[in-house]
Amino acid sequence: MTPEEFSEKLNDIQKKKCESATLEIKAAAKGCPKRLYDTLSAFSNQDDGGVIVFGIDEESGYLEQGVYDAQDLQKKMNEQCLQMEPVVRPLLTVVEKDGKNFVAAEIPGMDISERPCYYKGQGRVRGSFVRVGDSDEPMTEYEVYSYEAFRKKYQDDIREVQRATPAMLDAEKVDAYIKLLQEGKPNLAHLADSEIRELMSITRMGMVTLNACMLFCPYPQAYFPQLCITAVVIPGREMGEVNEQGIRFIDNRRIEGSIPQMLDGALLFIKRNMKKMTIINAETGLREDRTEYPITAVREAVLNALVHRDYSMHTEGMPIQIRMFEDRLEVRSPGGIYGRLRVNQLGKVQPDTRNPVLAAALEVLGVTENRYSGIPTMRRELREYGLREPEFTDNRNEFCVCFYNLNSGKTGQAADETQKSERDLIAFCRMPRSRKEICAYLGLSSSAYVMKKHVQPLIDTGMIHMTMPEKPKSAKQRYYS
């Protein structure tokens, strides 16, 4: 950051009078803040990093007090950075304004392979933080594990199932799988079946793996009760809504069995509850039945959830969820996107694979192609149906695929325009904005209308947040993405 950019940021802080996901403000008139570890960790653990500005007292209405000693502050700031693991290397800038010195510390986001960054004095679990709005929040044990799993390339899909024995597997299915391996992989053809079982992770040191359990066990849920799918149909657009008879779920099923069986069961459930319409084919002139969602896209969404969900012990108590609402279909799977991939790269960049052995086995069995074509297929199928693009939502605990139907009121060209408008507003709010600023940006005068039609829907989906969620109507409220 140049001195000019820092001066501009100081002016911007006075205009907005708020912190953000990438900005922390610290008073330092009497000395260096003694505990910066939480913010150092949180900024280091997000892609965009963040900036700590010293010399402004938030509690005194963002009064510009300046720092006590710019040289000593930088020294003590660096001392705290050295207490982090990995060590944080800030970029420090000093600027003078109205005879007072201010210090900015730019904290770069660390590569995902180095996360989580944590305070050594508290250890990895207690000393790791994430940025939530303008707050530093402790990472959950699972969030810490998810980074470690990627860094160390844990293979949870081939961890041993303690209570399972080879006798519990369907022998015919295992034999058929081994035969397919021998036919498709000549290097395995001369090996004994017992050697192939170990080499291809059906067993490890004679113990059954989770991969084999989920593919070849008649009832995997005997060992992992929640490694299943729960599927519900809701008579409205939000969870908890009821119909005229007071019923919360029009249909409610627990889908169990092996992965291929759960895939088939989920598709049957969705087909049974999808609306159907009759259309006239413009080319043939014949009447055709058309389902609410393209079944090929639905299959890809469910299959992706089964193949790429997190199978670690931290999430084995969480089922995949299918939710059918009046206006949309959601498929939710435990565990966020694996590795470096981001939502805007889905279907465009080859991802890291969370469960490589399981994915390869399903390819051999002909269940999946394993060529990263699932998301492009979803997009193409929905486009050909005239529906809006699928919506992908990611956090470190859950990944959600959402398909909107005709009842959502957002299809075809209108959907594209709506999505563009939403994307533009989200981009505009990367810096916290007031209601007045958002109205001016959209060219609208009624803040009530703007909040109801443009901002609140994005808040409801988690795309935009409030700086003061406990005071939603505050005049000082700001909105950020």
Steps between C-alpha positions, in 0.01 A plus 500: 500500500642837402477800737243652265285186512529491878389865525201420281414201723509724808252736332284205398489374859370838614225488237385144572585479870509122506730201477457223245609148410836640386541801730579512874539831685711532814561788740872533578540839667638349823681195370481203264190283547614195694286242323500509121526123463131441423496752216838388364366144485163595349645720225768242416234229468300676226593547135478881505703545819428829676631831632542609861497880540654638819420846636119519487285455811181321398342543844539878477311532174799409282708785638837536327736498798814383322746249644727546801823414314495371142844339525432316825152396384642333189757318713242369747261414216771286339571329830140378509521390135797280594278320752280369219538166323579539214666834571302798367695747286306831500560788262520813717426855389527823702326822404469840670170685515433824690826457690416145612650171384290204390618146423346245263591130510399305189458131587521278190273198468701181533494221248245237594779243538639708791171554681386524767725778625475499880646652816763262633422593860153339471566219255342418165145427618454787748726749322346487150245765399282597203358838406120526518388847398708732718557239771773242562338168588671178621522229237303186572694179546370386162615819324850446637490136393383581147811710437724234650331227295581685179855588604586146604282334233303288743298232321190461712334292229739212576512520879438167672153413626573352840197272541475381140657176374551380141218249560259794532555601135286369216738240351335502157530878468863496613586221256327683215695817586832312506417348164435847355835616642685209342332559164563873496844508662735240348761555770260350753403198293782277633445586869309286746161629616632554853780718365257703290280556806792656686644688203165655405408582861209261538687399812796646690707249692202268477251755637205624295526863382223758499520502119421125486234531769312772309519308172470132588345468846129404493427756772780756564276692740551224757847651547427861403131577574517855361691427178167504319267747328206672665246628247201725567238692304403833661159658419644848454820691441656483846575225749229490767210605277187281520208435268130549575493176697794609714738248338867602491617234252293379206749215462779399736742215435826364636692348210755233595715226347819508296592808296348362175183406692475842663544666161214295355285560808554875490409521132181299562405736783558811289321357195203406716471851642585705191217672323446402137358694209399413147655706220481491121835431336554784250687270260285188506165649600458215749394531863777430748510472879758725658625481858544803726880462489719324242567158652854486360592815693333364813699177474826693472420708808416197715795298369742787569371517856553126552847492343645827629346539845733496801527145635720590799404410855412867555205480260396135521206611712366728222283364217469641150177701480258534209241775544224558248332840541221660303750699294826301518686176563800495736765230539717562807812298579727514807834670444575806290691508172822306537838665440573825320195504274249782539132517407562718194746241365262203518479322167786707358805380694593141578449459876690312764317177580400442862423127459722377214472127571121512528471709181725259307303198624169652389657568160594130468145404602358730230315725745699814418734614223737673744589758234383814684208544260224505763465875551524590127231236444273657764542843344431376147193298599343786695572745219333272247198479734481879504578509872746728675857386570553266796600682816799372698558602861813404692623528854749288686225282645256446214463523123160564344377465140172678430277466191219755454182401318248707303325607823808699602409757237860514380547317172659551162623850415331648806699263720825601331421869552402441863817303567711772340329763714560290813865441410553872437344595834707238683815634336400858593460391863847352529555826689230563767224723360216701652138483383546839335807384308322185379197703387727736307686209342174337384353833386198464729361745755297281736727336757210283625450358150875449450529314831200275432564419134879511467686484831290278729490203257881505490515523880265201524728291277814607686648691206483835679544563874430782745774668702252536789271196478370563852373843385356439150327842479790708630588810299864391530427161346724398213470207259794298370564188294 
